[in-house]
Amino acid sequence: MLFRFILMSLSCVAIASCSANAQLKSPQVLDNQQSAKSTEKSPDKIASSTTDNLSNNNTNLSVNQEDKNDFTSPVGNLSDVSNSVEAEKSTKGNSKSQKYSATTGNYMKLLPTGQTNALGNPMYKLSLFANGQEVNSYMIVAGRANTQNRDRHRSGTEAPLPDGRYRVAKSTTPGTIVEAGDRFLPIQPLFRTGRSALGIHYDPSFNKNNGEDGTSGCIGLQTRDEFSEVLKYVRTYKPQFLDVAIK
């Protein structure tokens, strides 16, 4: 009987111990479950998490955009190109020089110097530009001493070529008269004018008192060697235009 009583007592003690352990562990389990449910159901936490993810994604997009800009940044001075286009629009149909302010590219420019040769024929400066930099220049004549004030837009006046922009030929043609030399580089006016058959050549009678000093309106270099240098420049750099602004 005593043994049975002891056995029953031990069983009660074991059951009580298990119940106590269950009571100690239950709040922690419930807290974990409630925390999980709260996380699943709380819209504030979901929104915060989503905002953080979007913020991180936007940061990544910003970096990628900056990388793209590094590769697509404009090359050259676009403002100068824009100004040149606007200048061309504003002077369309105007035979006067458009005085282009190009700062890049390959082109030629003819400007006055205020000087004359030994026979009183005005001298002009022909400048050659490569990549916006002047690489050479020559003192030339255009027209004759007694034709400088004639109508430069009328054919047959032998006045200097009119101001404006010209297209430069890529190669020469044979000279048709002695005073044009053996080679002739045609230039074509890109504006309305009565002049034609204009070009660049050397003047065989430069500074010679034979009544032939100067040209009939073309650009006349002083020597054959200078003309050869100009032709080499044209072959090498293929100038986009010739800008004449001598009056």
C-alpha positions in Angstrom: 0.0 0.0 0.0 2.8 2.3 0.9 4.6 1.6 -2.4 1.4 2.4 -4.3 1.1 5.7 -2.5 4.7 6.7 -3.3 4.2 5.8 -7.0 1.0 8.0 -7.2 2.9 10.8 -5.5 5.7 10.7 -8.0 3.2 10.7 -10.9 1.5 13.8 -9.6 4.9 15.6 -9.2 5.8 14.7 -12.9 2.5 16.0 -14.2 2.8 19.2 -12.3 6.3 19.7 -13.6 5.2 19.3 -17.2 2.3 21.7 -16.7 4.7 24.3 -15.3 7.1 24.0 -18.3 4.2 24.3 -20.6 3.0 27.5 -18.9 6.6 28.9 -19.0 7.1 28.2 -22.8 3.6 29.2 -24.0 3.9 33.0 -23.7 7.1 33.0 -25.8 5.5 30.9 -28.5 2.5 33.1 -28.5 4.6 36.2 -28.7 6.5 34.8 -31.7 3.3 33.8 -33.4 1.7 37.2 -32.7 4.9 39.0 -34.0 4.8 37.0 -37.2 1.1 37.7 -37.7 1.6 41.3 -36.9 4.4 41.5 -39.6 2.1 39.9 -42.1 -0.9 42.0 -41.4 0.7 45.4 -40.7 0.4 47.7 -43.7 2.8 50.2 -42.3 5.6 47.8 -42.1 4.8 46.5 -45.6 4.8 50.0 -47.0 8.0 50.9 -45.3 9.7 47.8 -46.7 8.4 48.6 -50.2 9.6 52.2 -50.0 13.1 51.1 -48.9 13.2 48.7 -51.9 12.0 51.4 -54.3 14.5 53.9 -52.9 17.3 51.4 -53.4 16.2 50.7 -57.0 16.0 54.5 -57.8 19.5 54.9 -56.5 20.7 52.2 -58.8 18.8 53.8 -61.8 20.4 57.2 -61.0 23.9 55.7 -61.1 23.2 54.0 -64.4 21.8 57.2 -65.9 25.0 59.1 -64.9 27.1 56.4 -66.6 25.0 56.7 -69.7 25.5 60.5 -69.7 29.3 60.1 -69.5 29.1 58.2 -72.8 26.5 60.4 -74.6 27.9 63.9 -73.7 28.1 66.1 -76.8 31.4 66.3 -78.6 32.5 69.8 -79.7 31.0 73.2 -79.2 27.3 72.8 -80.1 26.6 76.4 -79.2 28.9 77.6 -81.9 27.2 75.3 -84.4 23.7 76.5 -83.4 24.9 80.2 -83.7 26.2 79.4 -87.2 22.9 77.9 -88.2 21.0 80.9 -86.9 23.3 83.3 -88.7 22.8 81.4 -91.9 19.0 81.6 -91.5 19.0 85.3 -90.7 21.2 86.1 -93.8 19.5 83.8 -96.3 19.3 85.4 -99.7 21.7 88.2 -98.7 24.6 88.5 -101.1 26.7 90.3 -98.5 29.2 88.3 -96.4 27.6 86.3 -93.6 30.8 86.7 -91.5 30.6 83.2 -90.1 32.1 82.7 -86.7 33.1 79.0 -87.1 35.5 77.9 -84.5 35.9 74.3 -85.6 36.3 72.4 -88.8 38.3 73.0 -92.0 37.5 76.1 -94.0 39.1 79.1 -95.8 38.6 82.8 -95.3 39.5 85.9 -97.4 39.8 89.2 -95.6 41.2 92.7 -96.4 44.6 93.9 -95.2 44.7 97.6 -96.1 47.9 97.0 -98.0 48.7 97.2 -101.7 51.4 95.7 -103.9 54.0 97.7 -105.8 51.5 98.6 -108.5 48.8 99.8 -106.1 46.7 96.7 -106.3 44.9 96.0 -103.0 46.2 92.9 -101.2 43.9 90.5 -99.4 44.7 87.7 -96.9 43.7 84.1 -97.7 43.7 82.1 -94.5 43.6 78.3 -94.3 42.0 76.6 -91.3 42.3 73.0 -90.1 40.2 71.9 -87.1 39.5 75.6 -86.3 43.2 76.6 -86.3 44.9 78.7 -88.9 47.6 76.6 -90.5 48.7 79.0 -93.3 48.0 82.3 -94.9 48.9 84.1 -98.2 48.8 87.6 -99.5 46.7 87.6 -102.7 45.2 89.9 -105.3 41.6 89.9 -106.5 40.6 92.1 -109.4 42.9 94.9 -110.6 43.9 98.2 -109.2 41.4 100.0 -111.5 38.5 97.6 -111.0 38.1 97.6 -107.3 35.1 99.8 -107.1 33.1 98.3 -110.0 29.9 96.2 -109.5 31.1 93.0 -108.0 27.9 91.1 -108.9 27.9 92.0 -112.6 29.7 89.7 -115.1 32.5 91.3 -117.2 33.5 94.0 -114.7 36.7 92.3 -113.6 36.0 93.5 -110.0 37.0 91.4 -107.0 34.8 88.5 -106.3 31.7 89.4 -104.2 31.4 88.7 -100.4 29.7 85.6 -99.3 30.2 81.9 -98.9 31.6 79.6 -101.7 31.9 75.9 -102.2 35.5 74.9 -103.0 36.1 72.2 -105.8 38.0 69.1 -104.8 40.3 69.2 -107.8 41.7 71.6 -110.4 40.8 72.1 -114.1 43.3 73.2 -116.8 43.8 77.0 -117.1 42.0 78.3 -120.2 43.9 81.6 -120.4 47.6 82.6 -119.7 46.7 84.9 -116.9 44.9 82.0 -115.1 48.0 79.9 -115.0 48.1 76.2 -116.0 45.8 75.1 -113.2 42.5 76.5 -111.9 40.6 75.6 -108.7 36.9 76.5 -109.2 34.8 78.0 -106.4 31.0 78.2 -106.6 29.0 81.0 -105.0 26.3 79.8 -102.6 24.2 82.9 -103.1 22.6 84.8 -105.9 25.0 86.7 -108.1 25.7 87.5 -111.8 29.3 86.3 -111.5 30.5 83.0 -112.7 33.8 81.2 -113.6 35.4 82.3 -110.4 38.2 80.4 -108.8 41.7 80.3 -107.2 44.9 80.3 -109.3 48.3 82.0 -109.3 48.9 85.3 -111.0 51.7 85.1 -113.6 51.8 88.9 -113.9 51.9 89.7 -110.2 53.8 93.0 -109.6 54.7 93.1 -113.3 54.1 96.5 -115.1 52.5 94.9 -118.1 48.9 95.9 -117.6 47.9 92.4 -116.4 48.8 92.6 -112.7 45.8 91.2 -110.7 42.9 89.0 -111.9 39.6 89.3 -113.5 37.9 88.7 -110.1 39.5 85.5 -109.0 41.8 84.9 -106.1 45.3 85.2 -107.4 48.3 83.9 -105.5 51.7 85.4 -106.0 53.6 82.3 -107.1 53.1 78.8 -108.5 54.6 77.3 -105.3 52.1 79.1 -103.1 49.2 77.8 -105.3 50.6 74.2 -105.0 50.6 74.6 -101.2 46.9 75.7 -101.3 46.0 72.7 -103.5 47.8 70.4 -101.0 45.7 71.8 -98.2 42.5 71.3 -100.2 43.4 67.6 -100.9 44.4 67.0 -97.3 41.7 68.8 -95.4 38.8 69.1 -97.9 37.6 72.6 -96.6 33.9 72.9 -96.0 33.6 76.4 -97.5 35.4 79.6 -98.4 34.1 82.7 -96.6 34.9 86.0 -98.4 34.5 89.3 -96.5 36.6 91.9 -98.3 34.2 94.8 -98.5 
